[in-house]
Amino acid sequence: MVFQKVRDIRLPTWLKPESYIVEMKPDIYQDDPADFTNTGIVKVTMTCISATNRVTIHSNKLNVTNPSLKSDSGMLR
């Protein structure tokens, strides 16, 4: 997967989000409140309205550790 800085923060017009599943696990028991962290999982189901070779997902200030993309025909990564 290629990560690029994108200036337009809107979803591309060819992607239509259908549902979001968000699981957050905050760690609020750090000694210093500035060290507050989260881990979690986000699953987004969307419809691709027209053929494309690019999907843009915004992740400002997030550390994405295991990205994957799956189509109806199978895993793409």
DSSP file (Angstrom, degrees, kcal/mol; ACC not computed):
  #  RESIDUE AA STRUCTURE BP1 BP2  ACC     N-H-->O    O-->H-N    N-H-->O    O-->H-N    TCO  KAPPA ALPHA  PHI   PSI    X-CA   Y-CA   Z-CA
    1    1 A M              0   0    0      0, 0.0     2,-0.5     0, 0.0    76,-0.0   0.000 360.0 360.0 360.0 144.6    0.0    0.0    0.0
    2    2 A V        -     0   0    0      2,-0.0     2,-0.5     0, 0.0     0, 0.0  -0.908 360.0-156.1-108.6 130.1    1.2    3.5   -0.8
    3    3 A F        +     0   0    0     -2,-0.5     2,-0.3     2,-0.0     0, 0.0  -0.925  18.3 173.4-107.3 126.6    0.6    6.3    1.7
    4    4 A Q        -     0   0    0     -2,-0.5     2,-0.4     2,-0.0    -2,-0.0  -0.963  37.3-110.2-130.7 147.6    0.5    9.8    0.3
    5    5 A K        -     0   0    0     -2,-0.3     2,-0.4     2,-0.0    -2,-0.0  -0.658  38.2-161.8 -75.4 127.5   -0.3   13.2    1.9
    6    6 A V        -     0   0    0     -2,-0.4    -1,-0.0     1,-0.1    -2,-0.0  -0.927  18.7-163.5-116.4 135.0   -3.6   14.4    0.4
    7    7 A R  S    S+     0   0    0     -2,-0.4     2,-0.7     1,-0.1    -1,-0.1   0.823  77.0  73.0 -85.5 -33.8   -4.9   18.0    0.6
    8    8 A D        -     0   0    0      1,-0.1    -1,-0.1     2,-0.1    -2,-0.0  -0.746  63.7-169.5 -84.9 115.7   -8.5   17.2   -0.2
    9    9 A I        +     0   0    0     -2,-0.7     2,-0.2     2,-0.1    -1,-0.1   0.431  52.1 100.8 -90.7   1.3  -10.0   15.7    2.9
   10   10 A R  S    S-     0   0    0      1,-0.1     3,-0.1    48,-0.0    -2,-0.1  -0.519  83.4-100.2 -82.2 153.1  -13.3   14.6    1.4
   11   11 A L        -     0   0    0     -2,-0.2    -1,-0.1     1,-0.1    46,-0.1  -0.428  51.2 -93.4 -64.1 146.9  -13.9   11.0    0.3
   12   12 A P    >   -     0   0    0      0, 0.0     3,-1.7     0, 0.0    -1,-0.1  -0.300  31.2-119.9 -60.0 148.7  -13.5   10.5   -3.4
   13   13 A T  T 3  S+     0   0    0      1,-0.3    36,-0.1    -3,-0.1    -2,-0.1   0.710 110.4  62.6 -65.9 -19.3  -16.8   10.9   -5.3
   14   14 A W  T 3  S+     0   0    0     35,-0.1    35,-3.2    34,-0.1    36,-0.6   0.492  91.8  76.4 -86.8  -1.6  -16.5    7.3   -6.6
   15   15 A L  E <   -A   48   0A   0     -3,-1.7    33,-0.2    33,-0.2    -4,-0.0  -0.941  59.8-169.4-111.8 127.2  -16.7    5.8   -3.1
   16   16 A K  E     -A   47   0A   0     31,-2.9    31,-2.7    -2,-0.5     2,-0.1  -0.937  19.2-137.6-115.0 109.2  -20.0    5.5   -1.3
   17   17 A P  E     +A   46   0A   0      0, 0.0    29,-0.3     0, 0.0     3,-0.1  -0.440  24.1 176.0 -67.2 136.4  -19.7    4.5    2.4
   18   18 A E  E     -     0   0A   0     27,-3.6     2,-0.3     1,-0.4    28,-0.2   0.763  61.6  -9.3-107.0 -42.5  -22.3    2.0    3.4
   19   19 A S  E     -A   45   0A   0     26,-1.7    26,-2.6     2,-0.0    -1,-0.4  -0.993  51.7-150.4-157.4 156.5  -21.3    1.2    7.1
   20   20 A Y  E     -A   44   0A   0     -2,-0.3     2,-0.5    24,-0.2    24,-0.2  -0.994   4.0-168.0-129.1 135.9  -18.6    1.7    9.7
   21   21 A I  E     -A   43   0A   0     22,-2.6    22,-2.8    -2,-0.4     2,-0.5  -0.991  13.4-175.5-121.7 120.9  -17.6   -0.5   12.5
   22   22 A V  E     -A   42   0A   0     -2,-0.5     2,-0.5    20,-0.2    20,-0.2  -0.972   9.7-175.5-122.8 125.7  -15.3    1.1   15.1
   23   23 A E  E     -A   41   0A   0     18,-2.9    18,-2.0    -2,-0.5     2,-0.4  -0.974  11.0-172.8-120.7 115.6  -13.8   -0.7   18.0
   24   24 A M  E     -A   40   0A   0     -2,-0.5    16,-0.2    16,-0.2    -2,-0.0  -0.895  15.2-172.9-113.2 138.6  -11.7    1.5   20.4
   25   25 A K  E     -A   39   0A   0     14,-3.2    14,-1.1    -2,-0.4     2,-0.1  -0.780  16.7-164.3-126.8  85.6   -9.6    0.4   23.3
   26   26 A P  E     -A   38   0A   0      0, 0.0     2,-0.7     0, 0.0    12,-0.3  -0.457  12.4-149.1 -73.4 142.8   -8.4    3.5   25.2
   27   27 A D  E     +A   37   0A   0     10,-3.2    10,-1.2    -2,-0.1     3,-0.3  -0.865  29.5 161.1-109.8  94.0   -5.6    3.2   27.6
   28   28 A I        +     0   0    0     -2,-0.7    -1,-0.1     1,-0.2     8,-0.1   0.357  53.0  84.5 -96.5   4.7   -6.4    5.9   30.2
   29   29 A Y        +     0   0    0     -3,-0.1    -1,-0.2     4,-0.0     2,-0.2  -0.087  57.0 129.6-103.3  35.7   -4.2    4.5   33.0
   30   30 A Q        -     0   0    0     -3,-0.3     6,-0.1     1,-0.1     4,-0.0  -0.517  66.0-122.6 -81.2 155.8   -0.9    6.0   32.0
   31   31 A D  S    S+     0   0    0      1,-0.2    -1,-0.1    -2,-0.2     3,-0.0   0.875 102.6  43.7 -65.3 -37.5    1.2    7.9   34.6
   32   32 A D  S >  S-     0   0    0      1,-0.1     3,-2.7    -3,-0.0    -1,-0.2  -0.946  77.4-142.9-112.9 123.4    1.1   11.1   32.5
   33   33 A P  G >  S+     0   0    0      0, 0.0     3,-1.5     0, 0.0    -1,-0.1   0.758 100.9  67.8 -55.6 -23.9   -2.2   12.1   30.8
   34   34 A A  G 3  S+     0   0    0      1,-0.3    -3,-0.0    -3,-0.0     0, 0.0   0.686  92.0  62.0 -68.6 -16.1   -0.1   13.3   27.8
   35   35 A D  G <  S+     0   0    0     -3,-2.7    -1,-0.3     2,-0.1    -4,-0.1   0.286  72.3 141.5 -92.3   9.6    0.7    9.6   27.2
   36   36 A F    <   -     0   0    0     -3,-1.5     2,-0.3    -8,-0.1    -8,-0.2  -0.274  29.5-177.5 -52.8 130.9   -3.0    8.7   26.6
   37   37 A T  E     -A   27   0A   0    -10,-1.2   -10,-3.2   -12,-0.0     2,-0.3  -0.900  17.7-157.2-132.2 161.7   -3.2    6.1   23.8
   38   38 A N  E     -A   26   0A   0     -2,-0.3     2,-0.3   -12,-0.3   -14,-0.0  -0.969   3.9-171.6-130.7 147.5   -5.8    4.2   21.9
   39   39 A T  E     +A   25   0A   0    -14,-1.1   -14,-3.2    -2,-0.3     2,-0.3  -0.931  27.5 130.8-126.8 161.1   -5.8    1.0   19.9
   40   40 A G  E     -A   24   0A   0     -2,-0.3     2,-0.4   -16,-0.2   -16,-0.2  -0.995  45.8-104.3 176.1-178.3   -8.6   -0.2   17.8
   41   41 A I  E     -A   23   0A   0    -18,-2.0   -18,-2.9    -2,-0.3     2,-0.4  -0.994  20.3-166.7-133.9 137.3  -10.1   -1.6   14.6
   42   42 A V  E     -A   22   0A   0     -2,-0.4     2,-0.5   -20,-0.2   -20,-0.2  -0.995   3.0-173.5-126.1 127.5  -12.0    0.2   12.0
   43   43 A K  E     -A   21   0A   0    -22,-2.8   -22,-2.6    -2,-0.4     2,-0.5  -0.986   5.2-172.0-121.3 124.2  -14.0   -1.7    9.3
   44   44 A V  E     -A   20   0A   0     -2,-0.5     2,-0.5   -24,-0.2   -24,-0.2  -0.963   8.5-159.7-118.2 127.1  -15.6    0.4    6.5
   45   45 A T  E     +A   19   0A   0    -26,-2.6   -27,-3.6    -2,-0.5   -26,-1.7  -0.925  25.4 163.3-103.8 126.4  -17.9   -1.1    3.9
   46   46 A M  E     -A   17   0A   0     -2,-0.5     2,-0.5   -29,-0.3   -31,-0.0  -0.962  35.2-126.0-142.1 159.4  -18.2    1.0    0.8
   47   47 A T  E     -A   16   0A   0    -31,-2.7   -31,-2.9    -2,-0.3     2,-0.8  -0.902  18.0-141.1-105.0 131.3  -19.4    0.7   -2.8
   48   48 A C  E     -A   15   0A   0     -2,-0.5   -33,-0.2   -33,-0.2   -34,-0.1  -0.843  13.8-167.4 -92.3 111.9  -17.0    1.7   -5.6
   49   49 A I  S    S+     0   0    0    -35,-3.2     2,-0.3    -2,-0.8    -1,-0.2   0.810  70.7  18.8 -75.3 -31.7  -19.3    3.5   -8.1
   50   50 A S  S    S-     0   0    0    -36,-0.6    -1,-0.1     0, 0.0   -36,-0.0  -0.980  96.7 -85.4-138.5 154.0  -16.7    3.5  -10.9
   51   51 A A        +     0   0    0     -2,-0.3     2,-0.3    -3,-0.1    -2,-0.1  -0.237  56.1 162.1 -58.5 139.4  -13.6    1.6  -11.6
   52   52 A T        -     0   0    0     -4,-0.0     3,-0.0     1,-0.0    -4,-0.0  -0.982  44.5-146.9-153.0 159.7  -10.5    3.0   -9.9
   53   53 A N  S    S+     0   0    0     -2,-0.3     2,-0.4     1,-0.1    -2,-0.1   0.186  84.2  67.0-109.9  13.9   -6.9    2.0   -9.0
   54   54 A R        -     0   0    0      2,-0.0     2,-0.4     0, 0.0    -1,-0.1  -0.998  51.1-176.9-140.5 134.8   -7.0    4.2   -5.9
   55   55 A V        -     0   0    0     -2,-0.4     2,-0.6     2,-0.0   -44,-0.0  -0.998  15.9-155.9-126.8 126.4   -8.9    4.3   -2.6
   56   56 A T        +     0   0    0     -2,-0.4     2,-0.4     2,-0.0    -2,-0.0  -0.908  14.1 176.4-109.0 120.9   -8.2    7.2   -0.2
   57   57 A I        -     0   0    0     -2,-0.6     2,-0.3   -46,-0.1    -2,-0.0  -0.991  25.5-133.5-121.0 128.7   -8.9    6.7    3.5
   58   58 A H        +     0   0    0     -2,-0.4   -49,-0.0   -49,-0.1   -47,-0.0  -0.640  29.3 167.9 -88.1 137.5   -8.0    9.6    5.8
   59   59 A S    >   -     0   0    0     -2,-0.3     3,-2.0     3,-0.1     5,-0.1  -0.263  10.2-178.2-144.2  49.9   -6.1    8.9    9.0
   60   60 A N  T 3  S-     0   0    0      1,-0.3     3,-0.1     3,-0.0    -2,-0.0  -0.335  77.1  -2.5 -58.3 126.2   -4.9   12.2   10.4
   61   61 A K  T 3  S+     0   0    0      1,-0.2     2,-0.4    -2,-0.1    -1,-0.3   0.711 106.7 122.2  63.7  24.8   -2.8   11.6   13.6
   62   62 A L    <   -     0   0    0     -3,-2.0     2,-0.8     2,-0.0    -1,-0.2  -0.912  58.8-140.7-114.6 145.2   -3.4    7.8   13.4
   63   63 A N        -     0   0    0     -2,-0.4     2,-0.6    -3,-0.1    -3,-0.0  -0.895  19.4-157.6-102.6 103.9   -0.7    5.1   13.3
   64   64 A V        +     0   0    0     -2,-0.8    -5,-0.0     1,-0.2    -2,-0.0  -0.735  18.6 171.1 -87.0 118.4   -2.1    2.5   10.9
   65   65 A T        +     0   0    0     -2,-0.6    -1,-0.2     1,-0.2     0, 0.0   0.796  68.9  21.6-102.9 -31.9   -0.3   -0.8   11.6
   66   66 A N  S    S+     0   0    0      2,-0.1    -1,-0.2     0, 0.0     2,-0.1  -0.486  73.0 179.0-136.7  65.8   -2.1   -3.5    9.6
   67   67 A P        +     0   0    0      0, 0.0     2,-0.3     0, 0.0    -3,-0.0  -0.398   6.5 170.8 -70.2 145.5   -4.0   -1.9    6.7
   68   68 A S        -     0   0    0     -2,-0.1     2,-0.4     2,-0.0    -2,-0.1  -0.984  20.6-155.7-148.9 158.6   -5.9   -4.3    4.3
   69   69 A L        -     0   0    0     -2,-0.3     7,-3.2     2,-0.0     8,-0.9  -0.996  11.6-173.2-138.1 128.8   -8.3   -3.9    1.5
   70   70 A K  E     -B   75   0B   0     -2,-0.4     5,-0.2     5,-0.3     2,-0.2  -0.980   3.0-166.0-127.9 134.9  -10.8   -6.6    0.4
   71   71 A S  E >   -B   74   0B   0      3,-3.0     3,-1.8    -2,-0.4    -2,-0.0  -0.597  43.9 -96.1-106.6 174.4  -13.1   -6.7   -2.6
   72   72 A D  T 3  S+     0   0    0      1,-0.3     3,-0.1    -2,-0.2    -1,-0.0   0.782 127.4  54.4 -59.2 -25.2  -16.0   -9.0   -3.3
   73   73 A S  T 3  S-     0   0    0      1,-0.3    -1,-0.3     0, 0.0     2,-0.2   0.505 123.8 -82.1 -89.5  -3.5  -13.6  -11.0   -5.3
   74   74 A G  E <   -B   71   0B   0     -3,-1.8    -3,-3.0     0, 0.0    -1,-0.3  -0.787  68.4 -22.1 135.5-176.8  -11.1  -11.4   -2.4
   75   75 A M  E     -B   70   0B   0     -5,-0.2    -5,-0.3    -2,-0.2    -3,-0.0  -0.457  38.3-169.8 -70.8 132.9   -8.2   -9.9   -0.5
   76   76 A L              0   0    0     -7,-3.2    -6,-0.2    -2,-0.2    -1,-0.1   0.619 360.0 360.0 -97.8 -17.0   -6.3   -7.2   -2.3
   77   77 A R              0   0    0     -8,-0.9    -7,-0.1   -76,-0.0    -2,-0.1   0.270 360.0 360.0-141.5 360.0   -3.4   -6.9    0.2
